[in-house]
Amino acid sequence: MNKIIIALTTFLLSSTLFAQQEDPNMLRMYEVYTYIDRMYVDDVPNKEISEAAIISMLEKLDPHSTYIPADEVEEANERINGSFVGVGIRFNILKDTLLVVNPIPGGPSEKLGIRAGDQIIKVDGELIAGTGLKNSEVREFLLGEKGSKVIVTIKRGKEELKDYTITRDDIPVNSVVSSYMVDDEVGYIKLTNFSRTTEDEVDEAIKKLKKAGMTDLIFDLQGNGGGLLYAAKYVADEFLTDDKLIVYSEGRRQPRSVLKADKKGDFEKGRLVVLIDESSASASEILSGAIQDWDRGLIVGRRSFGKGLVQRPIELSDGGQLRLTIARYYTPSGRFIQKSYEDIATYRNDYMERYLHGEMMHRDSINLPDSLVHKTLIKERNVYGGGGIMPDVFVPLDTLEYSEYYRKLSRSGVINTFSLEYANAHRKEFKDNYKSIEEFKNGFEIDQNFMDEFFDYSVKEDSSLTFVEEDFEVSGDLIKIRLKAMVAQNIWDFQAFYQIINAKNEIFMEGYNTLKNGTYNNMNLNEK
């Protein structure tokens, strides 16, 4: 009898009374599994059918209870833990060769002198260049136990191949990917997820910006799918004064749990704008809901995802992990913002439904019943539950510059690959001519020679990407700024990318304008 059957038997023997008298379904499931194992005509793929059974059970509960197999747990937890063990490089596979885009500051590769633009030809003597390398295989080669060593063979320009012995170490996965001063008064922070390191990262970013003169803050949660509930609590505590309720949760087997602001935050005073969109979910909605309910700041963007369920990670005996929904959470005003999931297919196609219904373009297309109306806790403004956080300032999706030529370029990936090749070929030139991201942003122009090189590259990569003049007249500015932002990211990092691309982000620009054109002050949101 295999290990899975033994585990099930042990479990059932210890809960016979429960199985037989209270829940015969458990006994039935065990019986079916046992008969399959004992009598099925062929060898039984026990691992596969047990995982299929687990997944099917969870799908009957809700869309967010999930099962993670043992061999995927480490990767799944990287963003939550805020780190992983590896060699410390950002990489890309270019022309079938592993290219170092940037060594991660303070990581083992940077300490050894590995540079952006280096090509990794071999790993532990095994040739990986020109072998059809995949991203998943790179992880297998470069990740490993902390303190273990790996030898990489590097090609740098015209120099001879050189071996580097790298000792793997903890590598940070930053949740704050960009923070900078937009002007002399307005600071900006981009948060991509909520992890164990988020509190410290946000705290450090706010202190840095205040030192640079920040009086107003744009806090960007666009595309932030969430993470740890407690991380959302800690970030909210940076903005709310002590003893203010941030979130509460409760479930069938979970008593009511309340989280309040309980420390002195670094930005409890000052104008605050929070940016959200249809991909801002979970912890992002906890944070933006608390800010909105306490009239602490202005929420700008489009209706958020609508995830109001709390998952608890549960370690399984084989190393796998169950992330089980154990409670619902509510914003300080009592809003439950989970959207309906009675029809899972509709739930998964929600983005398209919103788009087809016109919600992405017109706020008036969002019809929410009066039963979902709640009042903010200071100004008593109307806010809504039942399907995400409704922004205070709605920003329609801007597709005016989205020509068919631009869409084809985006889908093909040539903007990314050309930018990487161009940055790599001109890396020294950029570093010599531009001493900072700000100098690059203000000084580097995408000229005709650059664009001609890009057009030629695109057609060589994909013959269907022939230049279309009429479409370029529509999308030219958008294509140029994406190219410039991607070049900057490959020379520096994501910090540079957002400093440039935000000029074409309609939600960011509207958030910035609310601070400059009087909209924010007209809302009279100063916290009492």
C-alpha positions in Angstrom: 0.0 0.0 0.0 1.5 3.3 -1.0 2.3 6.2 1.3 -0.7 8.2 0.4 -3.1 5.3 1.3 -1.2 4.8 4.6 -1.6 8.5 5.4 -5.3 8.4 4.6 -5.7 5.2 6.6 -4.0 6.7 9.6 -6.1 9.8 9.4 -9.4 7.8 9.1 -8.5 5.4 11.9 -8.0 8.3 14.2 -11.3 9.8 13.2 -13.5 6.8 12.6 -16.4 8.2 14.7 -16.3 11.5 12.8 -16.2 9.7 9.4 -18.9 7.2 10.1 -21.3 9.1 12.2 -20.9 12.8 11.3 -19.5 12.9 7.8 -19.9 9.7 5.7 -18.6 11.6 2.7 -15.1 11.2 4.1 -15.5 7.5 4.4 -16.9 7.3 0.8 -13.9 9.2 -0.5 -11.5 6.9 1.2 -13.4 3.8 -0.1 -13.2 4.9 -3.7 -9.5 5.7 -3.4 -8.8 2.3 -1.8 -10.7 0.4 -4.5 -8.9 2.2 -7.2 -5.5 1.4 -5.6 -6.3 -2.3 -5.1 -8.3 -3.2 -8.2 -7.7 -0.8 -11.1 -6.6 -2.6 -14.3 -3.3 -0.6 -14.7 -0.7 0.9 -12.4 -2.4 3.7 -10.5 -0.8 7.3 -10.8 -1.5 8.0 -7.2 0.2 11.3 -7.1 -1.6 12.7 -10.1 -5.1 11.5 -9.0 -4.6 12.7 -5.4 -3.6 16.1 -6.6 -6.5 16.2 -9.0 -8.9 15.3 -6.2 -7.4 18.1 -4.0 -7.7 20.7 -6.7 -11.3 19.7 -7.5 -12.3 19.9 -3.9 -10.9 23.4 -3.6 -12.5 24.6 -6.8 -15.9 23.8 -5.2 -15.1 26.2 -2.4 -14.0 29.6 -3.9 -11.6 30.9 -6.5 -8.8 31.7 -4.1 -8.4 28.5 -2.1 -5.4 26.8 -3.8 -3.1 23.9 -3.6 0.6 24.2 -4.3 2.7 21.0 -5.0 5.8 20.6 -3.0 8.1 21.3 -5.9 6.5 24.7 -6.5 6.2 26.0 -2.9 9.6 27.7 -2.8 9.0 29.7 -5.9 5.4 30.5 -4.9 6.6 31.9 -1.6 9.4 34.1 -2.9 7.3 37.3 -3.3 5.6 36.8 0.1 8.9 36.1 1.9 10.6 39.0 0.1 13.7 36.9 -0.7 15.0 33.8 -2.4 18.4 32.0 -2.4 20.4 32.4 -5.6 23.3 34.1 -7.3 21.8 37.6 -7.4 21.2 38.6 -11.0 18.4 40.0 -13.1 18.6 38.1 -16.4 17.1 37.7 -19.8 17.5 35.1 -22.5 18.6 36.9 -25.6 19.4 35.2 -28.9 19.6 31.8 -27.0 22.1 33.2 -24.5 21.7 34.0 -20.8 22.4 37.7 -20.4 23.0 39.5 -17.1 20.7 42.5 -17.3 21.8 43.8 -13.8 23.5 42.3 -10.8 21.3 42.8 -7.7 23.0 45.4 -5.4 24.7 43.7 -2.5 24.2 40.2 -4.0 27.0 37.6 -4.4 27.3 38.3 -8.2 27.9 42.0 -7.7 30.4 41.4 -5.0 32.4 39.2 -7.4 32.4 41.9 -10.1 29.9 40.3 -12.5 28.5 43.1 -14.6 25.4 44.0 -16.6 25.9 42.8 -20.2 27.9 39.7 -19.2 26.9 36.5 -21.0 26.7 33.3 -19.0 28.0 30.5 -21.4 28.4 27.6 -19.0 27.1 26.6 -15.5 29.3 24.1 -13.6 31.0 23.3 -16.9 27.7 22.5 -18.7 27.2 24.5 -21.9 23.9 26.5 -21.7 24.4 29.0 -24.6 22.8 28.0 -27.9 20.9 25.1 -26.3 17.4 26.5 -26.3 17.5 27.5 -22.7 14.2 28.2 -20.9 13.6 30.5 -17.9 12.5 27.5 -15.8 15.9 25.9 -16.5 17.8 29.0 -15.5 16.2 28.7 -12.1 17.3 25.1 -11.8 20.9 26.0 -12.7 21.3 29.1 -10.5 19.1 28.6 -7.5 20.1 26.2 -4.7 20.8 25.9 -1.0 22.2 28.9 0.9 26.0 28.6 1.1 26.3 26.2 -1.9 28.5 27.1 -4.7 28.1 27.3 -8.5 30.7 28.0 -11.2 29.5 30.2 -14.0 31.6 30.8 -17.2 31.2 34.3 -18.4 31.9 36.0 -21.7 32.5 39.8 -21.5 32.8 41.6 -24.8 35.9 40.4 -26.6 37.6 39.2 -23.4 38.4 35.5 -22.9 36.0 33.3 -21.1 36.3 33.6 -17.3 35.0 31.4 -14.5 33.4 32.9 -11.4 32.6 30.7 -8.3 29.5 32.2 -6.7 28.3 31.3 -3.2 24.5 31.4 -3.2 22.9 33.7 -0.7 19.6 35.3 0.3 18.6 37.7 -2.5 15.9 40.3 -1.8 12.8 40.5 -3.9 11.8 44.1 -3.5 8.1 45.1 -3.2 9.0 48.8 -3.6 10.4 48.9 -7.1 10.5 52.6 -7.6 10.5 55.7 -5.4 11.4 59.2 -6.6 10.5 62.9 -6.4 8.1 63.9 -9.2 8.8 67.5 -8.5 10.0 69.6 -5.6 7.0 68.6 -3.4 5.4 65.4 -4.7 6.9 62.0 -4.0 6.1 58.7 -5.7 6.2 55.1 -4.4 5.4 52.1 -6.6 4.5 49.0 -4.5 4.1 45.7 -6.5 3.1 43.3 -3.7 2.8 43.0 0.1 5.6 40.8 1.6 7.4 40.3 4.9 9.8 43.1 3.9 7.2 45.6 2.7 7.0 47.5 6.0 10.7 48.2 6.1 10.8 49.0 2.4 8.0 51.5 2.5 9.3 53.1 5.7 12.7 53.6 4.1 11.2 55.0 0.9 9.0 57.5 2.8 12.0 58.7 4.9 14.1 59.1 1.8 11.5 61.2 0.0 10.7 63.3 3.1 14.4 64.1 3.3 14.3 65.2 -0.3 11.5 67.6 0.5 8.3 65.6 0.0 5.1 67.1 1.3 2.6 65.2 -0.9 2.7 61.5 -1.8 1.4 59.4 -4.7 1.3 55.8 -3.6 0.9 53.5 -6.6 -1.0 50.2 -6.2 -1.8 49.6 -9.9 -1.4 46.0 -10.8 -0.7 45.1 -7.1 -2.4 41.7 -6.6 -1.9 41.7 -2.8 0.0 39.5 -0.4 0.2 39.4 3.4 -2.7 40.9 5.3 -0.3 42.1 8.1 1.9 43.9 5.5 -1.2 45.9 4.5 -1.8 46.7 8.1 1.8 48.0 8.6 1.6 50.2 5.5 -1.7 51.6 6.5 -0.2 52.4 9.8 2.3 54.7 8.1 -0.6 56.9 7.1 -3.3 56.6 9.9 -3.1 58.0 13.4 -3.1 55.6 16.4 -6.1 53.5 17.3 -7.8 53.8 13.9 -9.4 50.6 12.7 -7.6 49.3 9.5 -9.4 46.0 8.8 -11.3 43.3 10.6 -12.0 39.7 9.6 -14.2 36.8 10.7 -15.2 33.3 9.4 -17.1 30.2 10.3 -14.3 28.8 12.5 -12.4 32.1 12.9 -13.3 34.6 15.6 -13.4 38.2 14.8 -9.9 39.7 14.4 -9.3 43.4 14.5 -6.2 45.3 13.3 -5.7 48.9 14.3 -3.1 51.5 13.8 -0.8 51.4 16.8 2.4 53.2 16.0 3.6 56.6 14.9 3.6 56.5 11.1 6.0 58.5 8.9 3.3 60.1 6.8 0.3 60.7 9.0 0.1 64.3 7.8 0.3 65.5 4.2 -1.7 65.0 1.1 -2.0 61.4 0.0 -3.1 60.0 -3.4 -3.5 56.2 -3.8 -3.6 54.8 -7.4 -5.6 51.6 -8.1 -6.9 49.8 -11.1 -8.8 46.6 -12.0 -5.8 44.5 -11.0 -5.3 46.0 -7.5 -6.5 43.2 -5.2 -6.7 41.8 -1.7 -4.1 43.6 0.5 -4.2 46.5 -2.0 -7.9 46.8 -1.3 -7.4 46.6 2.4 -5.0 49.5 2.3 -7.0 51.7 -0.1 -10.2 50.9 1.7 -8.8 52.0 5.0 -7.5 55.2 3.5 -10.8 56.0 1.9 -13.0 55.1 4.8 -11.0 57.4 7.1 -11.0 60.2 4.5 -7.3 60.2 4.8 -6.5 60.4 1.1 -7.8 60.4 -2.4 -8.3 57.1 -4.3 -7.7 57.6 -8.0 -8.1 55.1 -10.9 -10.6 52.4 -11.7 -12.6 49.9 -9.6 -10.3 47.4 -8.0 -10.5 43.6 -8.4 -12.8 42.8 -5.6 -11.2 40.1 -3.4 -12.4 40.2 0.2 -11.3 36.7 1.3 -8.4 35.8 3.6 -6.2 32.7 2.9 -4.1 30.9 5.5 -1.1 28.9 4.2 -1.1 25.4 5.7 1.9 23.2 5.3 1.2 19.6 4.1 3.1 16.5 5.2 4.8 16.0 1.7 6.1 19.6 1.6 3.1 20.9 -0.4 1.0 23.8 0.7 -2.7 24.6 1.0 -3.8 28.2 0.9 -7.3 27.9 2.4 -9.8 30.7 2.7 -10.6 31.0 6.4 -12.3 34.4 6.7 -13.8 37.4 5.1 -12.3 40.8 5.7 -14.2 44.1 6.0 -13.0 47.7 5.7 -13.4 50.1 8.6 -16.8 51.3 7.5 -18.0 47.7 7.3 -17.7 47.1 3.6 -17.2 43.6 2.3 -15.7 44.1 -1.2 -15.6 40.5 -2.5 -17.3 40.3 -5.9 -19.7 37.3 -6.5 -18.1 34.0 -7.5 -21.2 31.9 -7.9 -20.3 31.5 -11.5 -16.5 30.8 -11.7 -16.4 31.2 -15.5 -17.9 34.7 -15.1 -15.6 35.5 -12.2 -12.5 34.6 -14.3 -13.7 36.7 -17.2 -14.5 39.7 -15.1 -12.0 42.0 -16.8 -13.5 41.3 -20.2 -17.0 41.7 -18.9 -16.2 45.1 -17.4 -14.6 46.2 -20.7 -17.6 45.0 -22.8 -20.0 46.6 -20.4 -18.2 50.0 -20.8 -17.0 50.2 -17.2 -13.4 50.8 -18.2 -14.4 53.9 -20.1 -17.4 55.3 -18.2 -18.0 55.4 -14.4 -21.7 55.7 -15.1 -21.7 52.1 -16.4 -21.1 50.8 -12.9 -24.5 50.1 -11.4 -24.3 49.2 -7.7 -27.4 48.9 -5.6 -28.2 51.2 -2.7 -27.8 48.2 -0.3 -24.0 48.3 -0.9 -23.7 52.0 0.1 -21.6 52.8 3.2 -20.5 56.1 4.7 -16.9 57.2 5.3 -16.1 57.6 9.0 -15.3 61.3 9.0 -16.8 63.1 6.1 -19.7 60.7 5.7 -19.2 60.4 1.9 -20.8 57.5 0.0 -18.6 54.5 -0.7 -19.5 51.1 -2.0 -18.9 47.4 -1.2 -19.7 44.3 -3.1 -17.2 44.4 -5.9 -13.9 46.1 -5.2 -12.9 49.7 -4.1 -14.6 52.4 -6.1 -12.2 55.3 -6.6 -13.0 58.8 -5.6 -11.7 60.0 -9.0 -12.5 57.7 -11.9 -9.9 57.5 -14.7 -11.1 55.9 -18.0 -8.9 53.5 -19.8 -7.1 55.5 -22.5 -6.8 53.5 -25.8 -6.6 56.4 -28.2 -3.0 55.7 -29.0 -3.5 51.9 -29.3 -3.2 51.3 -33.1 -3.1 47.8 -34.6 0.6 48.3 -35.3 1.3 49.1 -31.7 -0.7 46.1 -30.5 1.2 43.8 -32.8 4.6 45.2 -31.6 3.5 44.7 -27.9 2.3 41.1 -28.5 5.5 40.2 -30.3 7.8 41.3 -27.5 10.2 43.2 -29.9 10.0 46.4 -27.9 11.5 44.5 -24.9 14.2 42.5 -26.8 15.3 45.5 -29.0 15.6 47.7 -25.9 17.7 45.1 -24.2 20.0 44.6 -27.2 20.3 48.4 -27.7 21.1 49.0 -24.0 23.7 46.3 -24.0 25.4 47.6 -27.1 25.5 51.2 -25.8 25.9 50.5 -22.0 29.2 52.3 -21.6 28.1 55.2 -23.7 25.0 55.7 -21.6 26.9 55.4 -18.3 29.5 57.9 -19.5 27.0 60.5 -20.8 24.3 60.2 -18.1 25.4 60.2 -14.5 21.8 59.7 -13.2 18.4 58.6 -14.3 17.2 62.2 -14.2 20.0 63.2 -16.7 19.0 60.3 -19.0 15.3 61.2 -18.7 15.9 64.8 -19.7 18.8 64.4 -22.0 18.2 61.2 -24.1 16.0 61.6 -27.1 14.6 58.8 -29.3 15.7 60.2 -32.7 15.0 59.0 -36.3 18.2 56.9 -36.4 17.1 55.0 -33.3 13.6 54.4 -34.7 14.9 53.3 -38.1 17.1 50.7 -36.3 14.1 49.6 -34.3 11.9 49.2 -37.5 14.6 47.2 -39.2 15.0 45.0 -36.2 11.2 44.4 -35.8 10.8 43.2 -39.4 13.8 40.9 -39.2 12.4 39.4 -36.0 8.8 39.0 -37.5 8.0 39.8 -41.1 4.4 40.7 -40.1 5.7 43.8 -38.2 6.0 46.0 -41.3 6.0 49.7 -40.5 2.6 51.3 -40.9 2.9 55.1 -41.2 -0.8 55.8 -40.4 -0.7 53.7 -37.3 2.6 55.3 -36.2 1.1 58.7 -36.4 -1.4 57.5 -33.8 1.0 55.4 -31.6 4.4 57.0 -32.2 4.7 58.8 -28.9 3.6 55.7 -27.0 6.1 53.5 -28.8 8.9 55.9 -28.2 8.3 56.4 -24.5 8.1 52.6 -24.0 11.3 52.1 -25.8 13.0 54.8 -23.8 11.6 53.4 -20.5 12.8 49.9 -21.4 16.3 51.1 -22.3 16.5 52.9 -19.0 15.3 49.8 -17.1 18.0 47.8 -18.7 20.7 50.4 -17.9 19.5 51.0 -14.4 16.5 49.2 -13.0 12.7 49.5 -12.5 13.3 52.8 -10.7 14.2 54.3 -14.0 11.4 52.6 -15.9 8.6 54.2 -13.8 10.2 57.6 -13.8 9.8 57.6 -17.6 6.7 55.6 -18.4 4.5 57.4 -15.8 4.3 60.3 -18.2 2.0 58.0 -20.3 0.2 56.4 -17.4 -3.2 58.1 -17.4 -4.0 57.1 -13.8 -0.7 58.5 -12.5 -1.1 61.7 -14.4 -4.7 62.2 -13.1 -3.4 61.5 -9.5 -0.7 64.1 -10.0 -3.1 66.6 -11.4 -5.5 66.3 -8.4 -2.6 67.6 -6.3 -1.9 70.5 -8.6 -5.3 71.7 -9.9 -7.2 72.0 -6.6 -9.2 68.8 -6.9 -7.6 67.3 -3.8 -8.1 70.4 -1.7 -11.8 70.7 -2.8 -12.4 67.2 -1.4 -11.4 68.6 2.0 -9.8 65.3 3.2 -7.6 66.5 6.0 -7.8 63.9 8.7 -9.3 64.8 12.0 
